[in-house]
Amino acid sequence: MKALFSIPVTIRMGVVVISLSTALAGCGSSSMGDRQLSGMLVGGALGGLVGNQFGHGDGRTLSTGLGLALGAYLGSEIGRSMDQDDRRYHDEAARSGLWDNQSGRPSPWRNPQSGAHGEFTPGAASYADDSGRTCRRFTDRVVFSDGTRHDVEGTACLNHAGEWVIRQR
């Protein structure tokens, strides 16, 4: 027991927070993917290191614990989101949908490696906004590799370089 208390409080707190984060994540969702779990662990470790740079004594312990918790959460969310290949498939469907598709005609996409998929559907014909830019409404459905579905409605407008840019969601 004496050996446990000789370990710095910061390290004990870090082990407790990482252990709790991992246990809670395992209980909360049996579908946590490898990217999400890796993101949580790496984010927690980095957050703990950053948090440890602030404060002294109990303040340092608290900032380390908060850094671990915040880093684990942010890393988990980043890991859960679309990877670069998912975004590439999605963005190509969005570009072709905005340029080529009639209103209401979806532009589907799928990443065969991750299983993420969705469809980008342009709304009514394009129009000129108050600034004179060409704009178009859209709906966007993304199903992440963990099965989570995300539906968004928004507006995209052409910028000066001739690229569609999301104006509002």
C-alpha positions in Angstrom: 0.0 0.0 0.0 2.9 2.4 0.8 4.3 1.8 -2.7 1.0 3.0 -4.3 1.2 6.3 -2.4 4.8 6.8 -3.4 3.7 7.1 -7.0 3.1 10.8 -7.9 -0.6 11.9 -7.6 -0.4 13.0 -11.3 0.4 9.5 -12.5 -2.2 7.9 -10.3 -4.8 10.4 -11.5 -3.9 9.7 -15.1 -4.2 6.0 -14.7 -7.6 6.4 -13.1 -8.9 8.8 -15.8 -7.7 6.6 -18.7 -9.1 3.5 -17.0 -12.5 5.1 -16.4 -12.6 6.6 -19.9 -11.8 3.2 -21.5 -14.4 1.4 -19.2 -17.1 3.9 -19.8 -16.5 3.9 -23.6 -16.7 0.1 -23.6 -20.0 0.2 -21.7 -21.5 3.0 -23.7 -21.1 1.5 -27.1 -20.1 -1.9 -28.2 -19.5 -0.5 -31.7 -16.6 1.8 -30.9 -14.2 1.4 -33.8 -10.5 1.1 -33.7 -10.0 4.7 -34.9 -12.3 6.0 -32.1 -10.6 4.0 -29.4 -7.1 4.9 -30.7 -8.2 8.6 -30.8 -9.4 8.4 -27.3 -6.2 6.9 -25.9 -3.8 9.1 -27.8 -6.0 12.2 -27.1 -6.1 11.4 -23.4 -2.3 10.9 -23.2 -1.6 14.1 -25.1 -4.2 16.0 -23.1 -2.7 14.8 -19.8 0.8 15.9 -20.9 -0.5 19.3 -21.8 -2.5 19.6 -18.6 0.5 18.6 -16.6 2.4 21.7 -17.7 0.0 24.0 -15.7 -0.2 24.6 -12.0 1.6 23.3 -9.0 0.7 20.6 -6.4 -3.0 19.9 -6.4 -3.6 22.4 -9.2 -1.2 20.4 -11.4 -3.1 17.2 -10.6 -6.4 18.8 -11.4 -5.1 20.3 -14.7 -3.6 16.9 -15.7 -6.9 15.1 -14.9 -8.9 17.7 -16.9 -6.4 17.5 -19.8 -6.7 13.7 -19.8 -10.5 13.8 -19.8 -10.8 16.5 -22.4 -8.1 14.9 -24.6 -9.8 11.5 -24.4 -13.2 13.0 -25.4 -11.8 15.1 -28.3 -9.7 12.2 -29.6 -12.6 9.9 -29.5 -14.8 12.3 -31.5 -12.1 12.9 -34.1 -11.5 9.1 -34.4 -15.2 8.5 -34.9 -15.6 11.1 -37.7 -14.9 10.5 -41.3 -11.3 9.6 -42.4 -9.6 11.3 -45.4 -10.8 8.7 -47.9 -14.4 9.1 -46.6 -14.2 12.8 -47.1 -12.7 12.4 -50.6 -15.6 10.2 -51.7 -18.1 12.5 -50.0 -16.7 15.7 -51.5 -16.6 14.3 -55.0 -20.3 13.3 -54.7 -21.1 16.8 -53.4 -19.2 18.5 -56.3 -20.8 16.4 -59.0 -24.2 16.8 -57.4 -24.0 20.6 -57.2 -22.7 20.9 -60.8 -24.5 18.1 -62.6 -27.6 16.9 -60.9 -31.1 18.1 -61.3 -33.0 19.1 -58.1 -33.8 16.2 -55.9 -31.5 13.7 -57.8 -29.0 12.3 -55.2 -25.4 11.7 -55.8 -24.5 8.6 -53.8 -21.1 7.7 -52.5 -19.5 4.8 -50.6 -16.0 4.1 -49.3 -15.5 0.3 -49.7 -12.7 0.2 -47.2 -14.4 1.9 -44.2 -18.1 1.1 -45.1 -19.0 4.8 -44.7 -21.5 6.0 -47.3 -24.2 8.5 -48.0 -25.8 10.7 -50.6 -25.6 14.3 -51.4 -28.8 15.8 -52.9 -29.0 19.3 -54.5 -32.1 21.3 -53.9 -33.9 23.7 -56.2 -32.1 25.3 -59.1 -29.2 27.6 -58.3 -29.9 31.3 -57.5 -28.0 34.5 -56.9 -27.6 35.6 -53.3 -27.5 39.2 -52.1 -23.8 39.3 -53.0 -24.4 38.1 -56.5 -22.8 34.7 -55.8 -24.4 31.6 -57.4 -25.8 29.4 -54.6 -27.7 26.2 -54.2 -29.5 24.4 -51.3 -28.7 20.8 -50.5 -29.3 17.9 -48.2 -26.5 15.7 -47.1 -26.8 12.3 -45.5 -23.7 10.5 -44.1 -23.6 7.1 -42.5 -20.4 6.7 -40.6 -18.6 3.3 -40.5 -20.0 2.7 -37.0 -23.6 3.0 -38.4 -24.2 6.5 -37.0 -26.3 8.6 -39.4 -26.0 12.3 -39.8 -28.4 14.4 -41.9 -27.7 18.0 -42.8 -29.4 20.7 -44.8 -27.5 23.7 -46.0 -26.5 26.1 -48.8 -23.4 26.0 -50.9 -22.2 29.0 -53.0 -19.5 29.4 -55.7 -16.5 31.4 -54.6 -14.3 33.5 -56.9 -12.2 30.5 -57.8 -15.3 28.6 -59.1 -15.4 26.2 -56.2 -18.5 25.3 -54.2 -18.2 26.4 -50.6 -20.6 25.6 -47.7 -22.2 28.9 -46.7 -24.5 27.7 -44.0 -25.7 24.4 -42.6 
